[in-house]
């Protein structure tokens, strides 16, 4: 597990604890789990509504924590099998056509053309390009650290 994943899990658990929905995790049941889900979807917690995908990820972290507590012989009221996933919206990804990319390249400076071509041809994300160093490039090969600190 990466440090980033562990920090995310800790943050979710700390945020849940600060809400004060339970004094002890033994009190965490399906009614409270459902209330927590609704609070996230409505934006009641932070003032900003979160996506179904985010809620499902957070709930998955809570479930793993509850399973860990059960493995440690901690009595839990939560019936994990009864927790339903929240409906997720389809991803909002957009792909550019070759014609759209060519149109952008026609109006770009030489340096912009190089960077844009590198992004589209390699599939790098903007922040990965930003962190790319000359020593990471050898001929036609690049080595970079991607999302989740994975080497690519």
N, C-alpha and C positions, 0 to 999 in steps of 0.2 A: 504494500500500500504506500502511495506517495505521501510526502508531507502535506501536500495541498489537499489530498483526500481526507487525511486525518484532521487537518485544521477545519475542513468543511463539516465533518461529523461533529467535532467538538463545538463549533459555532452553533450548529442546529440544536444540539442538546442544551447548551447554555441559554440560547434564546428561548427555548421551550421552558426551561426552569425559571427564568425571569418572569414569565407570564403568571406564574403562581396558580396554574390550573390544578396542580396536585402538590401536596406537601411531601409525599413519598411516592415513589414509582409503583408501590403496591396499589395505589389508588387509581393508577392509569388504566382505564377501561375503554371499551369501544365508544361509549357515549362521549367521553372526554377526547378520544382520538378524532371522532367526527366533528366535535366542536372546534378542535384545533385546525382541522382541515378547512372548515367553513370560515374561520377567522383569517386564514391565509388567503383564501379565494376572494373574500370581501375586502381585503386590505386593512382590516381592523388592527392588525399587529403593527404594521409599519406605515400605514397610510397609503400603501401602494399594493394594488392587487397583483398576485403572482399567478403564473401560468399553471395549468394542470400538470404539466411535466415537472415543474419545480416542486409542486406539492407532492407528487408521487415520489420524487427523489428524496425529499425530506422525510416522508413517511417511511420509505425503505430504510433510511438510516435509523429511525426510531424503532422499527421492527427488529433490525439487527441488534440494536442495543437491548431490547426487551428479551430477545432470544438468549443473548449473553447473560442477562440477569437470571433467566430461568435455568440456564446451565449451571449457574452458581447457587442453585437452590433457593432463589428469591421468588416468593409467591407473587404471581402476576394475575390480575383479573382479565387482562386483555385477551380477547379471542382473535388471534392473528388471522385465521382463515376467514373471518367475517369482514375484514377490512377490504373494501372495494377500491380499486384504483379510480382516480378522478379522470374524466374524459379529457384527452389532450387535443389541442388544436394541431393541425398539420404544420410542419415546419414552414417558415416563411422564406426559405431559400429561393434565390433567383439565380439563374444561370444566364450568362451572356452568350449571345450567338457570336460566331466568328465575325460576322458583318458588323456587329456592335463594337467589338474589340477593334477592328480595323478602322472604324470611324473615329474612335477615341485616339488611336495611334496617329491618324492623319493630322490631328490638331495638337499633338504633343511635341515638346522639345526633344532633343536627342536623349538627354538624361531621363526624362519622363518615359520615353519609349522603351529605353533599356529596362527601367524598373517595372513598368507595366507588363512588358513581355515576360520578364522573369517571373512575376507573380502568376500570370495566367498559364505560362508554359510549364512551370514547376508545381503549381498548386500550393505555393507558400501562402500563409496568412500574412497580413501586413505586419503584425508584431514580430513574426518570425524573420521577415525580411529586414526589419529594423535592427534585430539582434545579430544578423548575419555578418560575419567578419571575413576579411580577405583570406585568412588562414584556413577558413572552412571550405574554400573553393579550390579544387584541384582539377584542372582540365575541364571536362564536362560533368564533373561530379561535385556535389555540395553535401556538406554534413551540417545539420542544424538541429537545435533542440526545439521540439514542437509542443503542442498543447499537452498538458499533463506531464511535462518534462521528459517526453519520449524522444529519443534520438532518431533522426530520419536521414 
